[in-house]
């Protein structure tokens, strides 16, 4: 395997910026790829959590992400998500590159959130106020990716235990306790709200989110878990990666439909938004619910490998 390269986390973040990851996703959609054609992931429960197998193919590449998710890893001082991404030549299935899977996920997930609604972010002519539930890698990644595309007036991280939040988040914004009046006030003023937690029940009341705000939820791919209240869906436009995937995996969407707050026929996809097929109403609250799809990893990984191969970074 002397001809197989390895990109660790440092190499991943050095080679591709958040804005470039957003562009890679939008370019993939503009190039004709339809997320509905993606290969569904396989999730297998094991004693420590679950293993996820995520293959995809387009262009000259085949990619597979192998991920282990352990809910108890935080207590061990380890990341919740560990894994590797394998890049193969599509024509020969020759392994070309192995990429740190957690780093790739950290880069691509916020890029998906922003790419999904980027045309709609023009509704904010002034620097935006951002509230992020969760101060882990995905919360921090969303802060960086939003800053890469918009001027940010203020970022606030809302967490259950502020004393456990490290400098990575504190260097990017204020840290407030969930449920505090200060946090609720920040939420009322927010232009963009991010939910990037492991919560299984709603993080806040729907009436704390103002009309016209953009809400990005990415914390779960479990159909029985949700971060957002159903009432918020009742007055919002809703965007997902792919409708069938959302109805199978996105608990926020599934449970809002079950509660009668959302009609599946009104949901639009990120491809429709990204390509301009659908224009969203700037006066209405906008929700993007992402659960993560295999094509997204491949789109970002392909751009990453091509950048490294060219020697640009």
MARMAR-110462 format. One line per 3 residues: number of its first residue (from 0); their letters; for each residue x, z, y of C-alpha. Coordinates in Angstrom, 2 decimals, always signed. Each point is the difference from the previous one (the first is absolute). Layout:
BEGIN
NUM = a = X/Z/Y | ...
END
This chain:
BEGIN
0 = xxx = +0.00/+0.00/+0.00 | +2.95/-0.61/+2.31 | -2.03/-2.61/+1.88
3 = xxx = -2.86/+2.44/+0.72 | +0.16/+1.59/+3.45 | -1.39/+3.43/+0.89
6 = xxx = -1.49/+0.95/+3.36 | -0.24/+3.75/+0.53 | -2.17/+1.67/+2.63
9 = xxx = +2.65/-0.26/+2.70 | +0.42/-3.72/-0.66 | -3.77/-0.58/+0.05
12 = xxx = -0.52/+1.58/+3.41 | +3.15/-1.62/+1.42 | -1.00/-3.49/-1.13
15 = xxx = -3.63/-0.15/+1.13 | -1.71/+1.53/+3.03 | -3.62/+1.16/+0.02
18 = xxx = -0.95/-2.95/+2.21 | +1.66/-2.43/-2.42 | -1.92/+1.55/-2.89
21 = xxx = -3.25/-0.54/+1.93 | +0.99/-3.62/+0.62 | +0.84/-0.54/-3.68
24 = xxx = -3.52/+1.03/-1.01 | -1.69/-2.12/+2.66 | +2.15/-3.00/-0.91
27 = xxx = -0.98/+0.36/-3.65 | -3.70/-0.04/+0.90 | +0.44/-2.87/+2.46
30 = xxx = +1.83/-1.94/-2.71 | -3.12/-0.12/-2.13 | +0.39/+2.96/-2.35
33 = xxx = -3.32/+1.69/-0.76 | +0.20/+3.70/-0.97 | -2.99/-0.53/-2.29
36 = xxx = +2.37/-1.99/-2.25 | +2.42/+2.91/-0.35 | +0.66/+1.66/-3.36
39 = xxx = -1.77/+3.40/-0.26 | +2.25/+3.00/-0.38 | -0.04/+2.18/-3.10
42 = xxx = -0.08/+3.78/+0.38 | +0.79/+2.21/-2.99 | -0.46/+3.76/+0.07
45 = xxx = +2.88/+2.05/-1.41 | +0.73/+3.72/-0.11 | +1.86/+0.13/+3.35
48 = xxx = -2.38/-2.30/+1.90 | -0.31/-3.73/-0.53 | +2.02/-3.17/-0.41
51 = xxx = -0.96/-3.14/+1.90 | +0.88/-3.57/-1.01 | -0.40/-2.52/+2.85
54 = xxx = +0.91/-3.65/-0.72 | -0.50/-2.98/+2.31 | +1.10/-3.62/+0.31
57 = xxx = +0.12/-2.62/+2.74 | +2.51/-2.50/+1.29 | +3.40/+0.25/-1.65
60 = xxx = -0.35/+3.64/-0.99 | -1.56/+2.28/-2.59 | +0.12/+3.69/+0.84
63 = xxx = -0.91/+3.18/-1.85 | -0.14/+3.50/+1.40 | +0.28/+2.89/-2.45
66 = xxx = -1.05/+3.23/+1.66 | -0.32/+3.59/-1.11 | -2.26/+2.28/+2.03
69 = xxx = +0.36/+3.75/-0.52 | -2.18/+2.30/+2.07 | +2.28/+2.96/-0.76
72 = xxx = +3.22/-1.61/+1.21 | -0.31/+1.46/+3.48 | +0.45/+3.48/-1.47
75 = xxx = +3.18/-1.24/-1.67 | +1.40/-1.45/+3.20 | -0.50/-3.54/-1.32
78 = xxx = -1.99/-2.94/+1.40 | -3.58/-0.29/-1.25 | +0.58/-3.71/-0.74
81 = xxx = +3.03/-1.28/-1.91 | +0.58/-3.47/-1.33 | +1.84/-3.29/-0.07
84 = xxx = -0.93/-3.54/+0.96 | +1.25/-2.88/-2.16 | +0.34/-3.50/+1.49
87 = xxx = +0.14/-2.99/-2.36 | +0.42/-3.71/+0.58 | -3.42/-1.49/-0.72
90 = xxx = +1.39/-3.09/-1.72 | +2.35/+1.78/-2.43 | -1.15/+3.64/+0.07
93 = xxx = +3.63/+0.91/+0.57 | +0.32/+3.46/+1.56 | +1.57/-0.38/+3.45
96 = xxx = -0.42/+3.24/+1.89 | -1.04/+3.61/-0.54 | -1.39/+1.75/+3.07
99 = xxx = -0.66/+3.69/+0.61 | -3.74/+0.14/-0.63 | -0.78/+3.01/+2.17
102 = xxx = +1.80/-1.52/+2.99 | -1.80/-3.32/-0.47 | -3.35/+1.81/-0.18
105 = xxx = +0.82/+2.02/+3.12 | +0.76/-3.22/+1.87 | -2.88/-2.13/-1.26
108 = xxx = -2.95/+2.43/+0.14 | -0.05/+0.50/+3.78 | +0.83/-3.68/+0.42
111 = xxx = -3.17/-0.83/-1.96 | -2.10/+2.30/+2.20 | +1.26/-1.61/+3.19
114 = xxx = -0.01/-3.57/-1.33 | -3.62/+0.43/-1.10 | -1.25/+0.72/+3.51
117 = xxx = +2.72/-1.40/+2.28 | -2.26/-2.53/+1.78 | -2.43/+2.82/+0.78
120 = xxx = +2.67/+2.16/+1.61 | -0.20/-2.17/+3.11 | -3.02/+2.17/+0.87
123 = xxx = +2.54/+2.53/+1.32 | +1.51/-1.36/+3.25 | +1.67/+3.32/+0.83
126 = xxx = +2.44/+2.16/-2.01 | -1.88/+1.52/-2.92 | -0.53/+3.56/-1.11
129 = xxx = +0.54/+0.39/-3.75 | -1.08/+2.83/-2.29 | +1.47/+0.03/-3.49
132 = xxx = -1.30/+2.23/-2.77 | +3.02/+0.70/-2.19 | +3.68/+0.30/+0.93
135 = xxx = +1.55/-1.34/-3.19 | +1.75/-3.36/-0.42 | -3.23/-1.97/+0.47
138 = xxx = -1.03/+1.91/+3.10 | +3.44/-0.50/+1.52 | +0.03/-3.63/-1.11
141 = xxx = -3.31/-0.65/+1.73 | +1.33/+1.55/+3.21 | +3.02/-2.32/-0.08
144 = xxx = -2.00/-3.11/-0.90 | -2.62/+0.57/+2.70 | +2.81/+0.51/+2.54
147 = xxx = +1.54/-3.28/-1.15 | -3.16/-1.88/+1.02 | -1.47/+2.03/+2.87
150 = xxx = +1.06/+2.21/+2.88 | -0.79/+3.57/-1.04 | -0.86/+2.62/+2.61
153 = xxx = -0.10/+2.87/-2.48 | +0.18/+0.61/-3.74 | -1.45/+3.14/-1.57
156 = xxx = +0.44/+1.06/-3.63 | -2.81/+2.16/-1.39 | +0.90/+2.05/-3.08
159 = xxx = -1.15/+3.05/-1.91 | +3.34/+1.83/+0.31 | +1.83/-0.86/+3.25
162 = xxx = +2.86/+2.37/-0.82 | +0.93/-2.22/-2.99 | +0.37/-3.18/+2.06
165 = xxx = +3.56/-1.22/+0.46 | +1.85/-1.60/+2.88 | -0.83/-3.57/-1.09
168 = xxx = -3.59/+0.49/+1.09 | +0.73/+2.34/+2.90 | +2.39/-2.54/+1.51
171 = xxx = -2.90/-2.47/+0.11 | -2.77/+2.16/+1.42 | -1.82/+3.30/+0.22
174 = xxx = -1.01/+1.87/-3.15 | -3.37/+1.77/-0.05 | -1.90/+2.04/-2.55
177 = xxx = -2.93/-1.73/-1.69 | -3.34/+1.35/+1.18 | +1.42/+1.53/+3.18
180 = xxx = -1.76/-0.68/+3.29 | +3.19/-1.62/+1.28 | +0.01/-2.40/-2.95
183 = xxx = -3.69/-0.78/+0.44 | +0.55/-0.73/+3.69 | +2.86/-2.37/-0.83
186 = xxx = -2.27/-1.73/-2.51 | -2.75/-0.47/+2.58 | +2.49/-1.71/+2.31
189 = xxx = +1.70/-2.13/-2.66 | +0.02/-3.78/+0.10 | +1.47/-0.26/-3.51
192 = xxx = -0.58/+2.51/-2.81 | +2.07/-0.13/-3.19 | -0.92/+1.79/-3.23
195 = xxx = +3.05/+0.19/-2.26 | -0.59/+3.05/-2.17 | -0.80/+1.01/-3.56
198 = xxx = -3.35/+1.48/+1.08 | -3.00/-0.57/-2.24 | -2.63/+1.00/+2.56
201 = xxx = -0.47/-1.08/+3.64 | +2.68/+1.13/+2.44 | -2.22/+0.17/+3.09
204 = xxx = -3.56/-0.40/+1.30 | -1.14/-3.50/+0.89 | -1.14/+0.99/+3.48
207 = xxx = +3.61/+0.80/+0.97 | +0.91/-3.71/-0.10 | -0.92/-1.95/+3.13
210 = xxx = -1.70/-3.42/-0.03 | +2.58/-2.78/+0.06 | +2.70/+2.04/-1.71
213 = xxx = +1.94/-1.51/-2.91 | +0.24/+2.10/-3.17 | +2.60/-0.80/-2.66
216 = xxx = -0.41/+1.76/-3.37 | +2.58/-0.44/-2.74 | +0.33/+3.31/-1.82
219 = xxx = -1.80/-0.73/-3.27 | -0.72/-2.63/-2.64 | -2.40/+2.28/-1.85
222 = xxx = -3.69/-1.02/+0.03 | -0.99/+3.67/+0.00 | +2.12/+1.12/+2.99
225 = xxx = -0.46/-0.63/+3.70 | +1.64/+0.96/+3.28 | -2.77/-1.28/+2.29
228 = xxx = -3.60/+1.23/+0.38 | -2.76/-2.36/-1.09 | -1.69/+0.36/+3.39
231 = xxx = +2.94/-1.76/+1.65 | -0.58/-3.10/-2.14 | -3.63/-0.14/+1.11
234 = xxx = +1.02/-0.98/+3.55 | +3.22/-1.89/-0.69 | +1.24/-3.45/-0.93
237 = xxx = +1.90/+0.28/-3.28 | +3.02/-2.02/-1.13 | +1.60/+0.17/-3.45
240 = xxx = +2.85/-1.81/-1.76 | -2.30/-1.61/-2.57 | -3.66/+0.78/-0.63
243 = xxx = +0.13/+0.26/-3.80 | +3.09/+2.22/+0.19 | -1.64/+2.25/+2.58
246 = xxx = -3.17/+0.35/-2.06 | +2.15/+0.95/-2.98 | +2.59/+2.28/+1.60
249 = xxx = -0.76/+0.96/+3.61 | -1.86/+3.29/-0.17 | -0.77/+0.05/+3.71
252 = xxx = -1.87/-3.28/-0.41 | -1.54/+0.73/-3.40 | -1.34/+3.39/+1.05
255 = xxx = -1.29/-1.25/+3.37 | -1.98/-2.67/-1.87 | -1.28/+2.60/-2.47
258 = xxx = -1.09/+2.19/+2.93 | -1.92/-2.91/+1.54 | +2.24/-0.12/+3.08
261 = xxx = +1.55/-3.40/-0.73 | -1.24/-3.35/-1.31 | +2.62/-1.85/-2.05
264 = xxx = -1.26/-3.32/+1.39 | +1.19/+0.97/+3.50 | +3.63/+0.68/-1.01
267 = xxx = +2.61/-2.55/+1.08 | +3.49/-0.57/-1.37 | +3.37/+0.18/+1.70
270 = xxx = +0.55/-3.69/-0.73 | -3.16/-0.86/+1.94 | +1.20/+2.10/+2.94
273 = xxx = +3.64/-1.09/-0.16 | -0.82/-3.72/-0.09 | -2.64/+0.24/+2.74
276 = xxx = -2.93/-0.83/-2.27 | -1.69/+3.21/+1.16 | +0.18/+1.49/+3.50
279 = xxx = -0.65/+3.72/+0.28 | -2.11/+1.72/+2.67 | +2.28/+1.98/+2.32
282 = xxx = -2.86/+2.32/+0.97 | -0.53/+1.19/-3.57 | +2.15/+2.38/-1.98
285 = xxx = +2.18/-1.87/-2.48 | +1.01/+1.39/-3.40 | +2.68/-1.50/-2.20
288 = xxx = +0.11/+1.51/-3.47 | +3.03/-0.95/-2.07 | +0.70/+1.01/-3.57
291 = xxx = +3.17/-2.04/-0.52 | +0.30/-3.32/-1.86 | +2.81/-1.62/-1.93
294 = xxx = +0.24/-3.10/+2.20 | +0.87/+2.16/+3.00 | +3.11/+1.37/-1.68
297 = xxx = +1.06/-3.50/-0.99 | -0.55/-1.42/+3.49 | +2.20/+2.67/+1.58
300 = xxx = +2.55/-0.03/-2.84 | +0.37/-3.79/+0.20 | +0.68/+0.17/+3.74
303 = xxx = +2.42/+2.86/-0.64 | +1.97/-1.87/-2.68 | +0.06/-3.21/+2.03
306 = xxx = +1.34/+1.89/+3.03 | +2.74/+1.64/-2.06 | +0.90/-3.28/-1.74
309 = xxx = +0.42/-1.72/+3.38 | +2.31/+2.79/+1.11 | -2.10/+0.64/+3.10
312 = x = +0.35/+3.79/-0.36
END
